[in-house]
Amino acid sequence: MRKYELKARAESQRETRDRIAQATAELHQEKGVARTTVAEIARRAGVTRPTVYNHFADLSELLPACAAHYERLHPVPDFGSVLAQEDAGERVHGVLARLYGWYRETEPMYGKLFSDRASVPELDRFLEQNVDRMLDGLGLELAAGFAVRGRRADRLRGLIRLALDFWTWQRLAREGLDDEAAADVMGAAVATSA
């Protein structure tokens, strides 16, 4: 009997953690991290504030759970097949087209996250360790496909990183470009500078 009770308790705790992570993700998408309070998270999750703190001592513990919940619903694109293409310019265009489509899908969340990062140190660290690291890795992989060295390589890496940036996509989208056209523009800029 005791084993069953422990298992039921663990399942209940997991469900509570999941509700808190879901509530947090919803609020971060609606209001941003900087404007979301623990009281609002607790209310939305149907728990008390102390329960939130019992499961997540602080924001640095809550952000990974929130992100995991959100990414199950909005997974990062798989770039494998695009990165396997022979032509470096086609690789850049393919990565940008997939990334820009994902940015469009996740704009309500990531627009707020990237805006809040300057005022929320825990969020800045989290984005640095996750999203920035992913984009830096993609940038290095894309730049490696071009046969340039020295200062040209440095400029090319900078341009690729600019092309991968959320704010670049958002600016192009606000100018009326769809994701494919935005990928064409930035892909051509990268290919021309190589």
matplotlib code that plots the C-alpha trace (Angstrom):
import matplotlib.pyplot as plt

x = [0.0, 2.8, 4.4, 1.1, 0.8, 4.3, 3.7, 0.3, 2.0, 4.9, 2.3, 0.3, 3.5, 4.4, 1.0, 1.2, 4.7, 3.2, 0.3, 2.6, 4.9, 1.9, 0.4, 3.8, 4.2, 0.8, 1.4, 4.8, 3.3, 0.5, 2.4, 6.1, 8.4, 8.9, 5.2, 4.3, 3.9, 4.0, 0.5, -0.8, 1.0, -0.4, -4.0, -3.8, -2.3, -4.9, -2.4, -1.1, 2.0, 3.9, 3.1, 4.8, 7.9, 7.9, 8.2, 10.4, 12.5, 13.0, 12.8, 16.0, 14.4, 11.0, 12.2, 13.5, 10.2, 8.2, 10.5, 10.2, 6.4, 6.3, 8.8, 6.7, 4.0, 6.4, 9.5, 12.6, 12.8, 14.9, 17.7, 19.5, 18.3, 18.9, 22.4, 23.2, 22.8, 25.9, 25.6, 26.4, 24.0, 21.2, 22.0, 21.8, 18.5, 17.0, 18.0, 16.6, 13.3, 12.7, 13.9, 11.8, 8.7, 9.4, 9.9, 6.5, 4.8, 6.5, 6.5, 3.9, 6.3, 9.8, 9.0, 8.3, 11.2, 13.7, 12.3, 12.4, 15.8, 17.6, 15.5, 15.4, 18.9, 17.6, 15.9, 19.0, 21.1, 18.6, 18.3, 22.1, 22.6, 19.8, 18.6, 21.8, 23.9, 21.7, 21.9, 25.7, 26.1, 24.0, 25.9, 29.3, 28.0, 26.7, 29.8, 32.0, 30.4, 32.0, 35.7, 36.6, 39.3, 40.5, 38.5, 36.1, 35.3, 34.7, 32.4, 30.6, 30.0, 28.6, 26.2, 25.0, 24.4, 22.5, 20.4, 19.6, 18.5, 14.8, 14.8, 16.1, 13.2, 10.7, 11.9, 11.7, 8.2, 7.1, 8.2, 5.7, 8.1, 6.8, 9.3, 10.4, 11.1, 12.9, 15.1, 15.8, 16.9, 19.1, 20.4, 21.4, 23.2, 25.2, 26.0, 27.1, 29.4, 31.0]
y = [0.0, 2.5, 2.0, 3.0, 6.1, 7.2, 6.7, 8.6, 11.4, 11.7, 11.7, 14.5, 16.5, 16.1, 17.2, 20.3, 21.1, 20.7, 23.0, 25.7, 25.4, 25.7, 28.7, 30.4, 29.8, 31.2, 34.3, 34.9, 34.8, 37.1, 39.6, 38.8, 37.6, 41.0, 41.6, 38.2, 37.7, 34.5, 35.3, 35.3, 32.0, 30.4, 31.7, 30.4, 27.0, 26.6, 26.5, 28.7, 30.9, 28.7, 25.7, 27.5, 28.2, 24.6, 23.4, 26.2, 28.2, 31.1, 32.2, 30.5, 27.1, 28.0, 29.2, 25.7, 24.0, 26.8, 26.5, 22.7, 23.0, 25.7, 23.9, 20.7, 22.8, 24.8, 22.7, 24.2, 23.3, 20.4, 21.8, 18.5, 18.0, 21.6, 21.6, 18.5, 20.3, 20.8, 24.4, 26.8, 29.5, 27.0, 25.9, 29.5, 30.1, 26.8, 27.4, 31.0, 29.9, 27.3, 29.6, 32.5, 30.3, 29.3, 32.9, 33.8, 30.9, 31.9, 35.7, 36.3, 34.5, 35.3, 38.9, 39.4, 37.2, 39.1, 42.5, 41.5, 40.0, 43.3, 43.9, 40.2, 38.8, 35.2, 35.4, 36.9, 34.0, 31.4, 32.8, 33.1, 29.5, 28.2, 30.3, 32.3, 29.2, 27.5, 30.5, 30.8, 27.1, 27.5, 30.6, 28.9, 25.8, 28.0, 30.2, 27.1, 26.3, 29.3, 29.4, 32.7, 33.5, 36.3, 39.6, 38.4, 35.4, 37.6, 39.9, 36.9, 35.3, 38.7, 38.9, 35.4, 36.0, 39.1, 37.1, 34.5, 37.2, 37.4, 41.2, 40.9, 38.6, 40.8, 43.9, 42.2, 40.9, 44.4, 45.5, 43.1, 40.2, 36.7, 34.2, 32.9, 36.4, 37.4, 34.3, 35.2, 38.7, 37.7, 34.6, 36.7, 39.2, 36.4, 34.8, 38.1, 39.0, 35.6]
z = [0.0, 0.9, -2.6, -4.3, -2.1, -3.0, -6.7, -6.5, -4.6, -7.2, -10.0, -8.3, -7.8, -11.5, -12.5, -10.3, -11.8, -15.3, -14.5, -13.1, -16.1, -18.5, -16.6, -16.6, -20.4, -21.1, -18.9, -20.4, -23.9, -22.9, -20.7, -20.9, -18.1, -16.5, -16.0, -14.8, -11.0, -8.9, -7.7, -11.3, -12.0, -8.9, -9.7, -13.3, -12.2, -9.4, -6.6, -3.9, -4.1, -1.6, -3.8, -6.8, -4.6, -3.3, -6.9, -8.3, -5.8, -8.2, -11.8, -12.9, -11.9, -13.4, -16.9, -18.0, -17.1, -18.8, -21.9, -22.0, -21.9, -24.7, -26.9, -26.8, -28.5, -30.7, -31.4, -32.9, -36.6, -37.6, -39.7, -40.5, -44.1, -45.0, -43.5, -45.5, -48.8, -50.9, -51.8, -49.0, -50.2, -50.3, -46.8, -45.6, -47.4, -46.1, -42.5, -42.7, -44.3, -41.5, -38.8, -40.0, -40.1, -36.5, -35.5, -37.1, -35.1, -31.9, -32.2, -29.4, -27.0, -28.3, -29.0, -25.3, -24.2, -26.3, -25.2, -21.5, -21.4, -20.7, -17.6, -16.3, -15.6, -15.2, -18.6, -20.2, -18.9, -19.9, -23.5, -23.7, -22.7, -25.0, -27.9, -28.4, -28.2, -30.8, -33.1, -32.7, -33.5, -36.6, -37.6, -37.3, -39.2, -42.0, -42.2, -42.4, -45.8, -47.4, -48.4, -46.8, -44.3, -42.1, -41.9, -44.6, -42.6, -39.5, -41.5, -43.0, -39.6, -38.3, -41.3, -40.9, -37.2, -38.1, -40.6, -37.9, -35.4, -34.4, -34.7, -38.3, -39.2, -37.4, -39.3, -42.6, -41.7, -40.8, -44.2, -45.7, -46.6, -46.1, -44.6, -47.9, -49.3, -46.1, -46.4, -50.1, -49.1, -46.2, -48.0, -51.0, -48.7, -47.1, -50.5, -52.0, -49.1, -49.3]

ax = plt.figure().add_subplot(projection="3d")
ax.plot(x, y, z, "-o")
ax.set_aspect("equal")
plt.show()
